Amino acid sequence: MSPESIRELLQQFPMFKDLTKDEMMPIVDIAKSRFFPQGTHVFMHGDPLTNVYFIQKGKIKIYRTDLQGKEQLINVLSDNEMFPHQGFFRKDDYPAHAEVMEDANLIYVPIKLFEELLFTHPEICVKLFRVLGDKIVELQNRLEEKMLHNTYEQIIMLLLRLAKDGKKHDETFTRLNLQLTNRELANMIGSSRETVSRTLTQLKKKKLVSSDYASYLVIDVMGLHKEIF
């Protein structure tokens, strides 16, 4: 990719959107691109945290496994998303596995070089901290969902969160852009496949959720909001 293409891609992310073209150029200079084929891992849980990745194209599954080998799906990321979010400002290991679900073109920024850049460009540092503050609020809201809402409501909130990156299906419905199984949805909120299946059946009976010809979920965003708010 050309430097200009990398800059345009990176500036689609909240972390960099408020930076000027001149402020972006030192970041573009240290950014690299790489193709990852389906089925490979970008990194494994416990590997030294060395890069932060930005998805130009593809799908990445973020997950952990427990001592019994059971998989817990944390998230599925697609075009114009980054991972891991805490990467730039922690001296740590990768907190989960990152597996390529669909062939992916990734831009990555080496953490060590990025931190050295911030020492010489404090104006960039100030802007980035503002964005990270917004991310902390978002994570607090997700924790609050877990603590204050029952499983039925948590599933609805998960669908609404996924719908933010979906495509408008018609005036009422939004089509999710990820093809997730009931087990994968359950893993994202720490529930069971049976509970998710039962909840989706209830929501389909209420005509708030349906499936299209390709098995993507199509949801009534306004209707689901009314279920819990």
C-alpha positions in Angstrom: 0.0 0.0 0.0 1.1 3.6 -0.7 1.8 5.9 2.3 -1.3 7.9 1.3 -3.5 4.8 1.3 -2.2 3.8 4.7 -2.8 7.4 6.1 -6.4 7.4 4.7 -7.1 4.0 6.3 -5.7 4.9 9.7 -7.6 8.1 9.8 -10.9 6.2 9.6 -10.2 5.0 13.1 -11.3 7.2 16.1 -7.7 7.1 17.4 -6.3 9.0 14.5 -9.3 10.9 13.0 -8.5 14.2 14.7 -4.9 14.3 13.6 -3.8 16.6 10.8 -2.1 15.2 7.7 1.3 16.5 9.0 0.7 14.8 12.4 -0.1 11.5 10.6 3.0 11.3 8.5 5.4 10.1 11.3 2.9 7.4 12.1 2.6 6.4 8.5 6.4 6.1 8.3 6.5 3.4 10.9 3.3 1.5 9.8 3.6 -1.7 7.8 1.2 -3.9 5.9 0.8 -7.7 5.7 -1.6 -10.3 4.3 -2.8 -13.1 6.6 -4.6 -16.1 5.0 -7.7 -17.6 6.5 -7.1 -20.0 9.3 -3.8 -18.5 10.5 -3.2 -16.6 13.7 -2.1 -13.0 13.9 -0.9 -13.7 17.5 -1.6 -16.1 20.3 -2.6 -15.5 23.9 0.5 -14.9 25.9 2.8 -13.8 23.0 4.8 -10.6 23.7 2.7 -7.6 22.7 4.7 -6.0 19.9 2.2 -4.6 17.4 -1.3 -3.0 17.1 -3.3 -4.1 14.1 -5.8 -2.2 11.9 -8.0 -4.2 9.5 -8.1 -3.0 5.9 -10.1 -6.0 4.8 -11.0 -9.3 6.3 -12.4 -10.8 9.6 -10.5 -11.6 12.8 -11.8 -13.7 15.6 -10.6 -12.7 19.1 -11.0 -15.5 21.6 -9.6 -17.3 24.7 -9.5 -20.9 25.8 -9.8 -22.1 29.4 -7.9 -24.9 31.1 -10.3 -27.5 29.6 -9.8 -26.1 26.1 -13.3 -24.5 25.9 -13.3 -21.5 23.6 -14.7 -18.2 24.8 -15.4 -15.8 21.9 -14.6 -12.2 22.8 -15.3 -10.5 19.6 -15.3 -10.8 15.8 -13.7 -7.8 14.1 -14.0 -6.7 10.4 -13.0 -3.9 8.1 -11.9 -0.6 9.7 -11.5 -2.1 13.2 -8.3 -2.3 15.4 -7.0 -4.7 17.9 -5.9 -5.0 20.7 -7.2 -1.7 22.0 -4.9 -1.5 25.0 -1.8 -2.3 23.0 -0.1 1.0 22.7 0.2 1.9 26.3 0.9 -1.4 28.1 4.0 -3.5 28.5 2.2 -6.8 28.5 1.4 -9.9 26.5 -1.4 -10.3 24.0 -4.6 -10.9 26.1 -6.2 -13.4 23.7 -5.8 -15.3 20.5 -6.5 -13.6 17.1 -7.5 -16.0 14.4 -8.1 -15.0 10.7 -11.7 -16.0 9.8 -11.5 -14.5 6.3 -8.3 -13.6 4.3 -7.1 -10.3 5.8 -5.0 -7.4 4.8 -3.7 -5.7 8.0 -1.8 -2.5 8.7 0.2 -2.8 11.9 2.2 -0.3 13.9 5.1 -1.5 16.1 4.4 -0.4 19.7 8.0 0.4 20.5 8.4 2.8 17.6 5.0 4.3 18.3 5.9 5.1 21.9 9.2 6.6 20.8 7.3 8.8 18.4 5.0 10.1 21.1 7.9 11.3 23.2 8.9 13.7 20.3 5.3 14.6 19.3 3.4 15.5 22.5 0.5 17.1 20.6 -0.3 13.7 19.1 -0.2 12.1 22.6 -2.8 14.6 24.0 -5.3 13.8 21.1 -4.9 10.1 21.5 -5.6 10.1 25.2 -8.9 11.9 24.6 -9.9 9.0 22.3 -8.8 6.4 24.8 -10.9 8.1 27.5 -14.0 7.5 25.3 -13.0 3.9 24.9 -12.8 3.4 28.7 -16.4 4.8 29.0 -17.6 2.3 26.4 -16.0 -0.6 28.3 -17.6 0.6 31.5 -21.0 0.7 29.8 -20.5 -2.9 28.7 -19.6 -4.0 32.2 -22.7 -2.2 33.5 -24.8 -4.2 31.0 -23.4 -7.4 32.5 -24.1 -6.4 36.1 -27.5 -4.7 35.8 -29.3 -6.6 33.0 -30.6 -10.1 32.8 -29.5 -12.5 30.0 -32.5 -11.7 27.8 -31.6 -8.0 27.9 -27.8 -8.7 27.5 -28.5 -10.6 24.3 -30.7 -7.7 22.9 -27.9 -5.3 23.8 -25.4 -7.5 22.0 -27.5 -7.5 18.9 -27.9 -3.7 19.1 -24.1 -3.3 19.5 -23.5 -5.5 16.5 -26.1 -3.6 14.5 -24.1 -0.4 14.7 -21.7 -1.9 12.1 -24.5 -3.5 10.1 -26.2 -2.4 6.9 -29.6 -0.9 6.5 -31.9 -3.6 5.2 -35.0 -1.4 4.8 -36.7 1.4 6.7 -37.2 -0.8 9.8 -34.5 -3.6 9.8 -30.7 -3.6 9.9 -28.7 -6.6 8.6 -25.7 -7.7 10.8 -22.5 -7.9 8.8 -21.2 -10.9 10.7 -22.4 -14.5 10.3 -22.3 -15.7 13.9 -23.6 -19.0 15.3 -25.7 -19.1 18.5 -22.7 -20.5 20.3 -20.5 -17.6 19.2 -23.1 -15.1 20.3 -23.4 -16.9 23.6 -19.6 -16.8 24.1 -19.6 -13.1 23.6 -21.7 -12.5 26.7 -20.8 -15.6 28.8 -24.1 -17.3 28.3 -25.1 -20.7 26.8 -26.0 -21.6 23.2 -29.4 -22.9 24.4 -30.3 -19.5 26.1 -29.4 -17.6 23.0 -31.4 -20.0 20.8 -34.4 -19.6 23.0 -34.1 -15.8 23.1 -33.8 -15.5 19.4 -36.8 -17.7 18.9 -38.8 -15.4 21.2 -37.6 -12.3 19.3 -38.5 -13.9 16.0 -42.0 -14.7 17.2 -42.2 -11.0 18.1 -41.0 -10.2 14.5 -38.0 -8.2 16.0 -35.4 -10.6 14.5 -35.3 -12.6 11.3 -32.7 -14.4 9.1 -32.1 -13.6 5.5 -31.4 -16.1 2.7 -27.7 -16.2 3.7 -28.4 -16.8 7.4 -27.4 -13.3 8.5 -29.5 -11.9 11.3 -31.8 -9.0 10.4 -33.0 -7.0 13.4 -35.5 -4.3 14.1 -33.3 -1.8 16.0 -36.1 0.4 17.2 -38.2 -2.5 18.3 -35.3 -4.1 20.3 -34.7 -0.7 22.0 -38.3 -0.7 23.2 -37.9 -4.2 24.7 -35.4 -3.0 27.3 -35.5 0.8 27.4 
